[in-house]
């Protein structure tokens, strides 16, 4: 088997996470985070659908990291995001971070809205 180094071609990978923080492209961000190919911003959590809807021209799918365990995304958040033409995929935060990194390395149009573990 031949192993190759992962290339992110300018995208910002999620390097790590822990209680209350995320490390993205080497920088630590406290609290909930919205990670895209171009940057990281604070995310207001489930009540902040506007931040996700604003990505409609940039992404096809948003992975929602629901914390340490998978949880249901509120119906209002799902409805607002899907009405904007964006797919919403909830999963626990560790899985969302890993999945984001794999797909962003493939050049996919994705983002991750992450609640801390």
Residue, then its C-alpha position, 0 to 999 in steps of 0.5 A: x500500500x502506498x501512503x501519501x500525505x494529505x493536502x488541503x490546498x489552502x483549506x483549514x483542517x481541524x487539527x484537534x479539539x478538547x473540552x470547550x475548544x477547537x484547534x483549526x490550522x494551528x490556532x485555538x478557538x474557544x466555544x462553538x465554531x463554524x469551520x469552512x474552507x476559508x476560515x473559522x468563526x464563532x457559531x451561536x449554536x442551534x439558535x444561529x441558523x443565519x450563519x449556516x444559511x449565509x453559506x448557501x453559495x459556498x457549500x453543499x453540506x454542513x456537518x453539525x457536530x452535536x457534542x460528545x454524543x450524536x443528538x437530534x438537530x432542532x427542526x427549525x434549524x434543519x428546515x432553515x438550512x435545507x430551505x437554503x439548499x444546503x444538506x445538514x448531517x448531524x453527528x457527534x463532534x469527533x466524527x464531524x471533525x474527522x469527516x470534515x477533514x477527509x472531505x475538505x482534502x478532496x476539495x468538497x464544498x463543505x463546512x462544519x458547525x461544531x459544538x464543543x465536547 
